Amino acid sequence: MQVLYEDKAMTISWNENVNVIESVWKGFASSESYRKPLEKLLELMTSKKATKLLTDMTNMSAVSQSDQRWTETDFAPRLIETGVKYLVMVHPATPIGKMSLKAMQKAVEELDLPYDQFNTDNLEEGRGWLRNRP
């Protein structure tokens, strides 16, 4: 696995064994530290021509309502434009992280998503699901 980007909020890696971008949240992120790595993620999805994305949110904490709205209205449509076909979301472990994710997922589902999504609490299960996708 090759680390492509890292800051205090997220690590983004390229797993060439399954041709997937993996992002790992490290914990709470202020608005700037929340959005910056997601912008980088979009850039890397495009430059790697990646069609698979695994987002490990195990350590993700609360996401502000303004960042939730930004994710729903700005980030998610641009993620779709990268050509992503398969998305794995590893759920947050904390109740507050789960609440933030649930709110964002509900809004994003209204976008008529053009990719297959797999939700799990287990990172290896998510990787296994992606391994079985073209």
C-alpha positions in Angstrom: 0.0 0.0 0.0 1.4 3.4 -1.0 0.5 6.5 1.1 -0.4 9.3 -1.3 -1.5 11.9 1.2 -1.5 12.3 5.0 -2.5 15.1 7.4 -3.8 15.2 11.0 -7.3 14.2 9.8 -6.9 11.6 7.2 -4.5 9.2 5.4 -5.1 8.4 1.8 -3.4 5.4 0.2 -3.4 3.5 -3.1 -3.9 -0.2 -2.7 -2.6 -1.5 -6.1 -3.5 -5.1 -5.3 -7.2 -4.2 -5.8 -6.8 -0.9 -7.5 -8.5 1.1 -4.8 -8.1 4.4 -3.0 -8.3 3.9 0.7 -9.0 6.9 3.0 -8.7 6.5 6.8 -10.2 9.1 9.1 -8.0 9.7 12.2 -10.6 11.4 14.5 -12.3 14.8 14.9 -11.6 17.3 12.1 -12.4 21.0 12.1 -14.1 22.3 9.0 -10.8 23.1 7.2 -9.2 19.9 8.2 -12.3 18.0 7.2 -12.6 19.5 3.7 -8.9 19.6 2.7 -8.3 15.9 2.6 -11.6 15.3 0.8 -10.5 17.7 -1.9 -7.3 15.8 -2.1 -9.2 12.5 -2.3 -11.1 13.8 -5.4 -7.9 14.8 -7.0 -6.3 11.4 -6.4 -9.4 9.5 -7.6 -9.1 11.4 -10.8 -5.4 11.1 -11.3 -5.3 7.4 -10.5 -8.4 6.8 -12.6 -9.7 4.9 -9.6 -13.2 3.3 -9.7 -13.0 1.8 -6.2 -13.0 3.8 -3.0 -12.8 2.5 0.6 -13.5 5.0 3.3 -12.6 3.8 6.9 -14.5 6.0 9.3 -13.9 3.9 12.4 -12.2 6.8 14.2 -14.4 9.6 12.7 -16.1 11.8 15.2 -18.7 14.5 14.9 -19.1 16.3 11.6 -20.5 19.9 11.8 -23.9 20.5 10.1 -22.2 22.9 7.6 -19.7 20.2 6.7 -22.5 17.7 6.4 -24.3 20.0 4.0 -21.0 20.6 2.0 -20.5 16.8 1.8 -24.0 16.3 0.5 -24.2 19.2 -2.0 -20.6 19.8 -3.1 -18.4 16.8 -2.4 -20.7 13.9 -3.2 -21.7 15.2 -6.7 -18.0 15.7 -7.5 -17.1 12.3 -6.2 -19.7 10.9 -8.7 -18.0 12.8 -11.5 -14.7 11.0 -10.8 -16.2 7.8 -12.2 -16.3 5.9 -8.9 -18.2 2.6 -9.4 -17.7 0.9 -6.0 -17.7 2.5 -2.6 -17.1 0.8 0.8 -17.9 2.7 3.9 -16.5 1.3 7.2 -18.8 2.8 9.9 -17.6 5.0 12.7 -17.2 3.3 16.1 -18.5 6.2 18.2 -22.2 7.0 18.5 -21.6 10.7 17.5 -19.7 9.6 14.4 -22.6 7.2 13.5 -25.1 10.0 13.9 -23.1 12.3 11.6 -22.7 9.5 9.0 -26.4 8.6 9.1 -27.4 12.2 8.5 -25.1 12.5 5.5 -26.0 9.2 4.0 -29.7 10.0 4.1 -29.2 13.2 2.0 -26.7 11.6 -0.4 -29.0 8.7 -1.2 -31.4 11.1 -2.8 -28.8 11.8 -5.5 -29.6 8.6 -7.5 -26.1 7.2 -6.9 -24.5 5.6 -10.0 -22.2 3.3 -7.9 -22.5 0.2 -5.8 -22.1 0.8 -2.1 -21.2 -1.7 0.7 -21.5 -0.6 4.3 -19.7 -2.6 7.0 -18.2 -2.4 10.5 -15.2 -4.5 9.4 -12.3 -3.1 7.3 -11.2 -6.5 6.0 -14.8 -7.4 5.0 -14.9 -4.2 3.0 -11.6 -5.0 1.3 -12.9 -8.4 0.4 -16.0 -7.0 -1.2 -13.9 -4.7 -3.4 -11.6 -7.6 -4.4 -14.6 -9.3 -6.0 -15.4 -6.2 -8.1 -13.9 -5.6 -11.6 
